[in-house]
């Protein structure tokens, strides 16, 4: 299943509707919405632009991070990297109950 969806979105980004339809066609006896949801989370999906232009909305289209970046995704960051990224984004914070 994952290999099928990975190859599908590698061709071009797909909307949720397109993804569910393709899964339903390929795996008619399975729950296509549930499988599409699982694939979006297991394959590190990213939303690609444009979602909307000049005041008009559009359907969300997604692909894998690997397809979008053109390379394999890096492994998970260390806890030190995670803390530094958090602080860079949100600044220092207090510990709960220690204001």
C-alpha positions as CSV (number, residue, x, y, z in Angstrom):
1,X,0.0,0.0,0.0
2,X,2.7,2.5,1.0
3,X,4.7,1.8,-2.1
4,X,1.7,2.3,-4.3
5,X,0.9,5.7,-2.7
6,X,4.5,6.8,-2.7
7,X,4.8,6.1,-6.4
8,X,1.4,7.8,-7.1
9,X,2.4,11.1,-5.4
10,X,5.9,10.9,-6.9
11,X,4.3,11.3,-10.3
12,X,2.6,14.6,-9.2
13,X,1.1,16.0,-6.0
14,X,-2.4,14.6,-5.4
15,X,-5.5,16.0,-3.6
16,X,-7.2,13.9,-0.9
17,X,-10.0,13.2,-3.3
18,X,-7.6,11.9,-6.0
19,X,-5.7,9.9,-3.4
20,X,-8.8,8.2,-2.0
21,X,-10.1,7.4,-5.5
22,X,-6.8,5.9,-6.6
23,X,-6.7,3.7,-3.5
24,X,-10.3,2.7,-3.9
25,X,-9.6,1.7,-7.5
26,X,-6.5,-0.3,-6.7
27,X,-7.8,-1.8,-3.4
28,X,-11.6,-2.0,-3.8
29,X,-12.2,-4.1,-0.7
30,X,-10.4,-1.8,1.7
31,X,-11.4,1.4,3.5
32,X,-9.9,4.0,1.2
33,X,-10.4,7.1,3.4
34,X,-8.7,5.3,6.4
35,X,-5.8,4.1,4.2
36,X,-5.3,7.6,2.7
37,X,-5.2,9.0,6.2
38,X,-2.6,6.4,7.3
39,X,-0.5,7.0,4.2
40,X,-0.5,10.8,4.7
41,X,1.0,10.2,8.2
42,X,3.4,7.3,7.5
43,X,4.9,8.8,4.3
44,X,5.7,12.3,5.7
45,X,3.4,14.2,3.4
46,X,3.8,17.9,2.7
47,X,1.3,20.4,1.2
48,X,2.6,21.9,-2.0
49,X,1.8,25.4,-3.3
50,X,-0.3,27.0,-4.6
51,X,-3.2,26.3,-2.2
52,X,-4.9,29.4,-3.3
53,X,-4.1,32.5,-5.3
54,X,-5.3,36.1,-5.2
55,X,-8.2,35.5,-2.8
56,X,-9.3,32.2,-4.3
57,X,-8.9,29.0,-2.4
58,X,-7.8,25.7,-4.0
59,X,-7.8,22.1,-3.1
60,X,-4.9,20.9,-0.9
61,X,-2.4,18.9,-3.0
62,X,0.2,16.8,-1.2
63,X,3.3,14.7,-2.0
64,X,6.0,13.1,0.1
65,X,8.8,15.3,1.6
66,X,11.3,13.2,-0.4
67,X,9.6,13.9,-3.7
68,X,9.3,17.6,-2.9
69,X,12.9,18.0,-1.7
70,X,14.4,15.8,-4.3
71,X,16.3,13.8,-1.7
72,X,15.7,11.5,1.2
73,X,14.5,13.0,4.4
74,X,17.0,13.3,7.2
75,X,16.6,11.1,10.3
76,X,14.9,12.4,13.4
77,X,16.8,15.3,15.1
78,X,18.4,14.8,18.5
79,X,16.7,16.2,21.6
80,X,19.3,19.0,21.7
81,X,18.5,20.1,18.1
82,X,14.8,19.9,18.9
83,X,15.2,22.2,21.9
84,X,17.3,24.7,20.0
85,X,14.8,24.8,17.1
86,X,12.0,25.4,19.6
87,X,13.9,28.2,21.2
88,X,14.8,29.7,17.9
89,X,11.1,29.7,16.9
90,X,9.4,30.7,20.1
91,X,12.1,32.1,22.4
92,X,12.8,31.3,26.0
93,X,10.0,29.9,28.0
94,X,9.3,29.4,31.7
95,X,8.8,26.0,33.4
96,X,5.1,25.4,34.2
97,X,4.3,26.5,37.8
98,X,7.5,28.5,38.0
99,X,6.5,31.9,36.7
